[in-house]
Amino acid sequence: MTFGSLVSVWALRRLVLALALASAAGALSCSSGDGAVPPKQANVPPLDRPCNTDSECPGQRCDPLHGCVACLFDWDCGDQARCADGACQTRVSCKSSSDCVPAVGPVCDPVAQTCTQCVASSDCPKDSRCEENHCIAYTPCVNSLDCPTATVCNREKGECVGCTEAADCAPTQACDDKTCVARCASDKDCQAAGLLCGPGGFCVQCVEQVDCPSIYHCTEDGSCKLDVCEVARPTCDPKSESVLNCNPTGDAVLPTQCSFGQSCEDTGNGARCTTWLCQPFQWKCVSPSK
C-alpha cells in the first residue's frame, strides 16, 4: 500500500491551535488574515474524547480526536481507494500524468504511482505551494507592507505568515512554526486550552507519547499526528515483496525483505512472508487421484 501523507490534517491541526491558546492566555493572538497561517487547535482532553474504540463506531473507524470516520488508513478503503481526511477517495494508478484525471488528481506521483494533486510546487496554481501532495495557497510578499494586518512577511520564502520571530508576537507569546503561541512556565498555564507546557516554554498538544491517542504519535514539535501506519498490523509492498512493519511509535515503516522463494502474503489480519508452493517455470508429474 502507499503510505502517502495525509492531506494537511496535521498542518491544519497545528496551525489552528493559536486561537485556543490566545483565548486561554487572554493575550492578543496573531490573526490569521488572508494568506496567513491559521491559528492552532486545542487538543481534546485525554479522558474526554469523541470515541475511544472502533466498537463505538459501527461500520466505521474511531478517530479519538475527531470521532467516527469512514477510514483511518489506506487499507480501510480496499485496493481501489485511499484514505484522506477520514474518507475513502478513488485511487487511480498511473505511470505518467497523462493517465490521471482532474477529479482525482492531475499529477502522477512517480513513487506511489497514483494520481494526486501535486508532487512539486510547480504543479500548483500561482501563489500556492505543494505540501503533502496538496496545493496550499499563500499571500505573496516582498516585505510586510504587502501582508494583511497582524501578519508579517517571511522574506526568505516571500509569503505572509503569523510571525517569523518572538518580537512579532505579544509579550506573553512565542513564535512557533510561523504562529504566535502562548508562553508557559507550568502545565497550569495551558490547561484551560486542553494543552501542556512543552520544553520550549510554550503550550503544545503533547510532551510524551502517552499524551496522544493510541493511533497518534507525538512529534518533536509537540503535536499529536496521525500514525503513518497501524502498529501490530504489517502490510505487503508488492513492488519489493517486502513486509512493511510499523515501528512501535507509529511514525515510520520498517520494511523486511522476503527471502528468495518467498512472497509477501496478506492474511487479512496482517502480512507475512510465505514460501512458494513451486518454483516458477518448473514442471513435475503428479499422480492422478483415485
C-alpha positions in Angstrom: 0.0 0.0 0.0 1.0 3.6 -0.3 1.9 5.5 2.8 1.4 8.9 1.4 0.9 11.9 3.6 -2.5 12.7 4.8 -3.7 15.8 3.4 -2.8 18.8 5.5 -4.7 17.3 8.6 -1.5 17.6 10.6 -0.7 21.1 9.3 -4.3 22.3 9.9 -4.3 20.9 13.4 -1.1 22.6 14.3 -2.0 25.8 12.7 -5.4 26.3 14.2 -4.0 25.9 17.7 -3.2 29.6 18.3 -6.8 30.7 18.6 -7.5 28.5 21.6 -4.1 29.4 23.1 -4.7 33.1 22.8 -8.2 32.8 24.4 -6.8 30.8 27.3 -3.9 33.2 27.9 -6.0 36.3 27.5 -3.4 37.7 25.1 -3.6 39.2 21.7 -3.0 36.4 19.2 -1.6 36.7 15.7 -4.6 37.0 13.4 -4.6 34.6 10.5 -5.9 37.0 8.0 -5.9 36.3 4.3 -3.0 34.2 3.4 -1.7 34.0 7.0 -1.2 30.8 8.8 -4.4 29.7 10.7 -4.3 29.6 14.5 -3.7 26.2 16.2 -6.3 23.9 17.6 -6.6 22.8 21.2 -6.2 19.2 21.9 -9.1 17.1 23.1 -8.7 16.3 26.9 -7.2 12.8 27.2 -10.2 11.3 29.1 -12.9 13.1 27.3 -12.7 12.1 23.6 -15.4 11.7 21.0 -14.7 8.0 20.9 -12.0 5.5 22.1 -12.5 2.3 20.2 -14.0 1.1 16.8 -16.8 -0.7 18.7 -18.3 2.8 19.4 -18.4 3.4 15.6 -20.5 0.6 13.9 -19.2 0.2 10.4 -16.6 2.9 10.8 -13.3 3.6 12.5 -12.7 5.6 15.6 -10.5 8.7 15.4 -10.1 9.7 19.1 -9.6 13.3 18.2 -12.3 13.7 15.6 -14.9 10.9 16.2 -16.2 8.2 13.9 -14.8 8.3 10.4 -15.0 6.1 7.3 -11.3 5.3 7.4 -8.0 5.9 9.2 -5.6 4.2 6.9 -5.5 3.3 3.2 -6.2 -0.4 3.8 -9.6 0.5 5.3 -10.7 1.5 1.8 -9.6 -1.5 -0.2 -7.3 -1.7 -3.2 -9.0 0.8 -5.4 -9.2 3.7 -2.9 -7.1 5.6 -0.4 -7.9 7.3 2.9 -7.8 11.1 3.1 -9.3 13.3 5.8 -11.2 10.3 7.2 -12.9 9.5 3.9 -12.1 6.9 1.1 -11.2 8.5 -2.2 -10.8 6.8 -5.5 -7.2 5.7 -6.3 -6.1 5.9 -9.9 -2.9 4.1 -10.7 -0.6 5.8 -13.2 2.8 5.7 -15.0 2.6 9.3 -16.2 0.3 12.3 -15.7 -1.5 11.5 -18.9 -3.1 8.6 -17.0 -4.7 11.0 -14.5 -8.0 12.8 -14.4 -8.5 16.2 -12.7 -11.3 14.9 -10.4 -8.9 12.6 -8.7 -5.6 14.4 -9.2 -4.0 15.7 -12.4 -0.4 14.7 -11.5 1.2 11.3 -11.3 3.3 10.6 -8.2 6.2 8.5 -9.7 7.0 6.9 -6.3 3.5 6.0 -5.2 2.3 5.5 -8.9 -1.0 7.1 -8.1 -2.6 10.3 -9.3 -2.5 13.2 -6.8 -2.9 17.0 -6.7 0.7 17.8 -6.8 4.2 16.5 -6.4 6.1 19.8 -6.6 5.1 23.4 -6.2 5.3 23.9 -9.9 2.3 21.6 -10.3 0.2 24.2 -8.3 -1.5 27.4 -9.3 0.3 30.7 -8.8 0.8 31.7 -5.1 0.4 28.1 -4.0 3.0 25.6 -2.8 2.8 21.8 -2.7 2.7 20.2 0.8 2.0 16.5 1.3 0.6 16.2 -2.2 -1.8 19.1 -1.8 -1.6 22.7 -3.1 -1.7 25.3 -0.2 -2.4 28.9 -1.1 -0.5 31.7 0.5 -0.2 35.5 0.2 3.0 36.5 -1.6 5.1 39.5 -0.3 8.3 41.4 -0.8 8.0 43.0 2.7 5.4 43.2 5.5 3.6 46.1 3.8 2.2 43.5 1.3 0.7 41.5 4.1 -2.7 41.6 5.8 -3.0 43.2 9.3 -1.3 41.2 12.1 0.9 39.2 9.7 4.4 39.7 8.6 6.5 38.8 5.5 8.8 35.9 5.6 11.3 37.5 3.2 13.2 34.3 2.6 10.1 32.4 1.3 8.2 35.5 0.0 5.0 34.8 1.8 2.9 36.3 4.7 2.9 34.4 8.0 1.8 34.9 11.5 5.3 35.5 12.8 9.0 35.0 12.0 10.4 35.7 15.4 9.2 36.2 19.0 9.2 40.0 18.6 6.3 39.7 16.1 4.1 38.3 18.9 2.7 39.7 22.2 5.0 39.7 25.2 3.2 36.7 26.6 3.6 34.7 23.4 6.4 32.9 21.4 6.7 32.2 17.7 6.3 28.6 16.8 6.1 27.3 13.3 5.1 30.7 11.9 2.4 31.1 14.5 2.1 33.1 17.8 1.5 30.7 20.7 1.1 31.3 24.5 4.3 31.1 26.6 4.1 28.9 29.8 6.1 28.0 32.8 3.8 25.3 34.0 1.1 23.0 32.7 -1.3 25.2 34.7 -0.8 27.9 32.1 -2.1 25.7 29.3 -4.8 23.5 30.9 -7.6 25.9 30.1 -6.9 25.3 26.4 -6.5 21.5 26.8 -2.7 21.7 26.3 0.5 21.0 28.1 3.6 23.2 28.8 6.3 22.0 26.4 10.1 22.1 26.9 10.3 25.1 24.6 8.3 27.2 27.1 5.1 27.3 25.2 1.8 25.3 25.1 1.7 22.2 23.0 -0.5 19.2 22.4 1.9 16.6 23.8 5.1 16.3 25.6 5.3 12.4 25.7 3.8 9.7 23.5 1.2 8.8 26.1 -0.3 12.3 25.8 -1.6 11.3 22.3 -4.3 8.7 21.5 -3.0 5.3 20.5 -3.2 5.8 16.8 -1.4 9.2 17.0 2.3 9.9 17.8 3.9 12.9 19.5 6.1 14.8 17.1 9.3 16.7 18.1 7.4 20.0 17.9 4.7 18.8 20.4 1.9 17.9 18.0 -0.2 14.7 18.0 -0.1 13.4 14.4 -2.0 10.5 13.0 0.3 7.5 12.6 1.6 6.7 9.1 0.8 3.0 9.8 -1.1 0.8 12.2 1.1 -0.7 14.9 1.0 -4.6 15.0 -0.6 -4.7 11.6 2.1 -5.4 8.9 1.2 -4.9 5.2 2.8 -6.0 1.9 4.8 -3.9 -0.5 4.0 -5.6 -3.8 6.8 -3.7 -5.6 9.6 -5.2 -3.5 7.9 -8.3 -2.0 8.6 -6.9 1.5 6.6 -7.0 4.7 6.1 -3.4 5.9 6.1 -3.3 9.7 5.0 -0.3 11.7 7.5 0.8 14.4 6.2 1.0 18.0 5.7 4.7 17.8 3.7 4.6 14.6 5.7 7.3 12.8 7.8 5.1 10.5 7.6 2.0 8.4 10.3 -0.7 8.7 10.5 -3.0 5.6 11.6 -6.6 5.9 12.6 -8.2 2.6 11.2 -11.7 1.9 13.8 -14.3 1.2 14.3 -15.9 -2.3 11.5 -18.4 -2.8 9.0 -16.4 -0.7 6.3 -13.8 -1.4 4.6 -11.4 0.9 1.0 -12.5 1.6 -1.8 -10.5 3.2 -3.6 -12.9 5.5 -6.4 -10.5 6.3 -5.1 -9.9 9.8 -1.7 -8.7 8.6 1.1 -9.7 6.2 3.9 -12.3 6.3 6.4 -13.9 4.0 5.2 -17.3 2.7 7.2 -20.0 0.9 6.3 -20.6 -2.8 4.3 -23.8 -3.5 6.5 -24.4 -6.5 9.4 -22.9 -8.5 8.4 -20.7 -11.5 8.6 -22.4 -14.9 9.3 -25.9 -13.4 7.1 -28.9 -14.2 6.7 -32.1 -12.3 4.4 -35.1 -12.5 1.5 -35.6 -10.2 -0.1 -39.0 -9.7 -3.7 -38.9 -10.7 -6.2 -39.0 -7.7 -8.2 -42.2 -7.4 
